[in-house]
């Protein structure tokens, strides 16, 4: 299988974008559309978050996992498709509580020249990122730790 096949077991090296020990493989990207295949093993998870600029779509390819949204938690299984709109209504995270692996595809709208802001309510963080260089000379990537009530 080629590197662009959703069934390959060749995973991207480097930072764990799931935040919870999963494997990831970025697929070819267009100017306005992108997708990544993830695989969560038992006990692995993706951090609960939402985006301000990117809409996302989940396609469960194989297995099952627990999906958390603002409506609560439920099991999602092979073949299910879920849309996550921008903003807090699209907040989502996944957790594999089972004994097998769960492979899924996340497709998202891309805004090549627009910064993206994502919030991680359970971590108390907000990130800002863009494909363009910042004043540091590197790609824009900021993490802001939201002060807890009462912290000064």
C-alpha positions, 0 to 999 in steps of 0.5 A: 500500500502506498503512503496515501492509503487509509489502511497503511500501517505507516504512521507519521513520526514526531509530535502526537497530535491526538494528545493521548498516544494515538498514531496519525497519518496526514493524507494529501491536502488541498487548498481548502480540504485536508484529512488525517487517519488516526488509530487509537489503541486501548487506553489511547484518546484525543483531547477534547477540543473545538476549532474557531475556523475549521469544520471537521468530519469524523468517519469511523473506519474500523472498531469503536470508541467513546465520543465526547461532545457537549451533549455527553458521551456515546459509543461510535462504531465502524461506518458512523459519520459525525460532523463537528461545526466550528465553535463550542457546539463542535467540541469533541474528543475520543477515547478507546475504552475497548480491547481492540484498536479504532481507526478513524479519518478526520477531514477538515476544512482548511483556510490556507491563509487564515489563522486557526484558534482551537480551545481545549476546555479540559486542559484550560488552553487556547492555541493559535496557529497559522501556516505563515511565519510569525515575527519569530521567523517560524510558523505561528504556534502559540499556547495560552494557558487560561487563568483559573478563576481566582488566580491572579 
